[in-house]
Amino acid sequence: MEKKEEKRPRFKPIDGEPVSALKMETELIFRYRTLEPCSMELKLTNPTKDRFAFKIKTTDNALFKVQPSIGFLPPNGQMCIKVSLTVKTLVQPSKHYVAVFNVKVDEKCTDAKAAFEGGKLDGVQRVVATCEREIVDETADAGASIEAKK
């Protein structure tokens, strides 16, 4: 019997948003335990000959921390962005996403935040942040700690 490949949700672009020249090469699937931080790397690539400022936003700043959340990506450059999830209660599996906004800048631009003032965007790309709760076998953990005490 063949196993069906699980289809993960994809975020559909919003009408009227410019398509991003930057590429995100990582799907974000967080397998978390409540109250334990969990991190993923989001690989951001600039396949063009242009320099871009980027800004990353999430659907919930209490759940997700992004480092760096704003910066520059040089021509033909790559950067790994750390996205951390800290869950205090159960999270809906595919309700959240990470969005990367970008604007083309020249070498004279030294303030990535200022590049976004005025609302001009050259591109937007989103990726679904799938949150899957790991079920911990507490009886196995309890047995292991009893063994460790002996």
Buried (B, 14 or more C-beta within 10 A) or exposed (E): EEEEEEEEEEBEEEEEBBEBBBBBEBEBEBEBEEEEEBEBEBEBBBEBEBBBBBBBBBBEEEBBBBEEBBBBBEEEBEBEBEBBBBBEEEBEBBEBBBBBBBBBBEEEBEEBEEBBEEEEBBBBBBBBBBBEBEEEEEEEEEEEEEEEEE
